[in-house]
Amino acid sequence: MSIDPAVYARLREIADQLPQIPGIGKVEIVDGEIVMMMSPVRKHELAVIRIARQLNAQLPTTHPGYIAHPGADLEDAGLGRLRNPDLMVFSEKALESDQPALLPHEVLLVVEVVSQSNPGNDYRDKVHDYSAMGIPLYMIIDPRTGTGIVHSEPGYESREKFAFGDKIAVGPWTLDTSGLLTYA
């Protein structure tokens, strides 16, 4: 669902002016609402670091000039979406722009680590949003269950499931998930 561009622009303006609040890690805009999310737990962040490290080791060969980086915003104003994925792969040069967020066409892969408090967001809402944005690859890591899914192809028609400990293909990259930990 997209929202009126003027409404989205106003929401974006408000989101940009929100003060930093301890314990709030991300601010997103979804379905005409500003959503504030809690800061992630340590094992969540460790998963992000371990996947980013593996991707960054392979990117100079597969996509020179690209990086796996956490913390950047991803915006599709046409869809009325501002997301802050746990990790994205994009050209390092994109960070030189004065634009406040990356655009979908700049991103090759989005990785989300499922939170304990809102798993439906990653499995339902973000699958829809990232597919609608045209992001080629979307990887879900679920420390609640020790599993994950790699979505690919247009519309995310291909879904490859994995368990922690598997070596998996994510597009042109091979990732070892044995270093990922469950929340338990």
C-alpha positions as CSV (number, residue, x, y, z in Angstrom):
1,M,0.0,0.0,0.0
2,S,1.4,3.4,-0.9
3,I,0.4,6.7,0.8
4,D,-0.1,10.2,-0.5
5,P,3.3,11.7,-1.3
6,A,2.5,14.9,0.8
7,V,1.6,12.7,3.8
8,Y,4.8,10.7,3.4
9,A,6.9,13.9,3.1
10,R,5.4,15.2,6.3
11,L,6.0,11.9,8.1
12,R,9.6,11.9,6.9
13,E,10.0,15.4,8.2
14,I,8.7,14.5,11.6
15,A,10.8,11.3,11.8
16,D,13.9,13.3,11.0
17,Q,13.2,15.7,13.9
18,L,12.6,13.0,16.5
19,P,15.1,13.2,19.4
20,Q,17.4,10.3,20.1
21,I,15.7,8.2,22.8
22,P,17.7,5.7,24.9
23,G,16.6,2.2,24.0
24,I,15.1,3.1,20.7
25,G,17.3,1.8,17.9
26,K,15.4,2.5,14.7
27,V,12.7,4.8,13.3
28,E,10.8,3.6,10.3
29,I,7.8,4.7,8.3
30,V,5.3,2.0,7.4
31,D,1.6,2.2,6.3
32,G,1.4,5.9,7.1
33,E,2.8,5.6,10.6
34,I,6.1,6.4,12.3
35,V,7.3,3.2,14.0
36,M,9.9,3.3,16.7
37,M,11.7,0.0,17.5
38,M,13.7,-1.1,20.5
39,S,17.5,-1.4,20.3
40,P,18.5,-5.0,19.4
41,V,20.0,-7.5,21.8
42,R,23.6,-8.6,21.7
43,K,23.1,-11.9,19.8
44,H,21.1,-10.0,17.2
45,E,24.0,-7.6,16.6
46,L,26.5,-10.5,16.7
47,A,24.6,-12.2,13.8
48,V,24.8,-8.9,11.8
49,I,28.5,-8.6,12.4
50,R,29.3,-12.2,11.5
51,I,27.3,-12.1,8.2
52,A,28.7,-8.7,7.3
53,R,32.3,-9.9,7.9
54,Q,31.7,-12.8,5.5
55,L,30.1,-10.7,2.8
56,N,32.8,-8.0,3.0
57,A,35.4,-10.7,2.5
58,Q,33.8,-11.8,-0.7
59,L,32.5,-8.5,-2.2
60,P,35.9,-7.4,-3.5
61,T,35.8,-10.4,-5.8
62,T,32.1,-10.5,-6.7
63,H,31.2,-6.7,-6.6
64,P,34.3,-4.5,-6.3
65,G,33.4,-1.2,-4.5
66,Y,30.5,-2.7,-2.7
67,I,30.1,-3.1,1.1
68,A,27.9,-5.0,3.6
69,H,27.0,-2.3,6.0
70,P,24.5,-2.0,8.9
71,G,22.6,1.0,10.1
72,A,21.8,2.8,6.8
73,D,18.2,3.8,6.0
74,L,16.4,2.5,2.9
75,E,13.7,4.7,1.4
76,D,11.0,4.2,-1.3
77,A,9.0,7.4,-1.1
78,G,6.7,6.1,-3.9
79,L,5.7,3.2,-1.6
80,G,5.7,5.4,1.4
81,R,8.3,3.3,3.1
82,L,11.4,4.2,5.2
83,R,13.1,1.1,6.5
84,N,16.3,0.6,8.5
85,P,17.5,-2.9,7.6
86,D,19.9,-4.7,9.9
87,L,22.4,-5.1,7.0
88,M,22.5,-4.1,3.3
89,V,24.9,-4.7,0.4
90,F,25.4,-1.6,-1.7
91,S,28.1,0.5,-3.4
92,E,30.3,2.3,-0.9
93,K,30.1,5.3,-3.3
94,A,26.4,5.6,-2.4
95,L,27.4,6.9,1.0
96,E,29.0,9.9,-0.6
97,S,25.5,11.2,-1.6
98,D,23.8,14.0,0.3
99,Q,20.6,12.0,0.2
100,P,19.4,10.9,3.7
101,A,18.7,7.3,2.7
102,L,19.7,4.7,0.1
103,L,17.3,4.0,-2.7
104,P,16.1,0.5,-3.5
105,H,17.9,0.3,-6.9
106,E,21.2,0.8,-5.0
107,V,20.8,-2.3,-2.8
108,L,21.7,-5.8,-3.8
109,L,20.8,-7.6,-0.6
110,V,18.9,-6.8,2.6
111,V,19.4,-8.9,5.8
112,E,17.1,-8.8,8.7
113,V,17.6,-10.6,12.0
114,V,14.3,-11.5,13.6
115,S,13.6,-9.9,16.9
116,Q,11.9,-11.7,19.7
117,S,9.2,-9.1,20.1
118,N,7.9,-8.8,16.5
119,P,8.8,-11.7,14.2
120,G,5.8,-11.0,11.8
121,N,7.4,-7.8,10.7
122,D,10.4,-9.6,9.1
123,Y,8.4,-12.6,7.8
124,R,5.4,-10.8,6.4
125,D,5.7,-7.0,6.2
126,K,9.3,-6.7,5.1
127,V,9.0,-9.6,2.6
128,H,6.2,-7.6,1.0
129,D,8.1,-4.3,1.2
130,Y,11.5,-5.4,-0.1
131,S,9.9,-7.4,-2.9
132,A,7.8,-4.3,-3.9
133,M,11.0,-2.2,-3.8
134,G,12.7,-4.6,-6.2
135,I,15.5,-5.6,-3.8
136,P,17.0,-8.7,-5.5
137,L,17.8,-10.7,-2.4
138,Y,16.3,-10.7,1.1
139,M,17.8,-12.9,3.9
140,I,16.0,-13.6,7.1
141,I,18.0,-14.9,10.1
142,D,15.8,-16.2,13.0
143,P,17.7,-16.7,16.3
144,R,14.5,-17.7,17.9
145,T,14.5,-21.0,16.0
146,G,18.0,-21.3,14.6
147,T,16.7,-21.1,11.0
148,G,16.4,-18.7,8.2
149,I,15.2,-18.1,4.6
150,V,16.9,-16.6,1.6
151,H,14.3,-14.9,-0.8
152,S,15.3,-14.4,-4.4
153,E,14.0,-14.0,-7.9
154,P,11.4,-11.4,-8.9
155,G,8.6,-11.4,-6.3
156,Y,10.7,-13.6,-4.0
157,E,9.2,-16.7,-5.7
158,S,12.3,-18.6,-4.6
159,R,12.6,-19.3,-0.9
160,E,15.6,-21.4,0.3
161,K,15.3,-22.4,3.9
162,F,18.4,-23.1,6.1
163,A,19.3,-24.1,9.6
164,F,22.1,-22.5,11.7
165,G,25.3,-24.5,10.9
166,D,24.5,-24.8,7.1
167,K,26.7,-23.3,4.4
168,I,24.3,-21.4,2.1
169,A,24.3,-19.6,-1.2
170,V,23.0,-16.1,-1.1
171,G,23.2,-14.9,-4.7
172,P,26.8,-15.0,-5.6
173,W,28.0,-15.4,-2.0
174,T,28.5,-18.4,0.2
175,L,27.8,-17.9,3.9
176,D,28.6,-20.2,6.8
177,T,25.9,-19.9,9.4
178,S,27.6,-22.0,12.0
179,G,28.7,-18.8,13.9
180,L,25.1,-17.7,14.4
181,L,23.6,-18.1,17.9
182,T,20.0,-18.7,19.1
183,Y,18.4,-16.4,21.6
184,A,17.9,-19.3,24.0
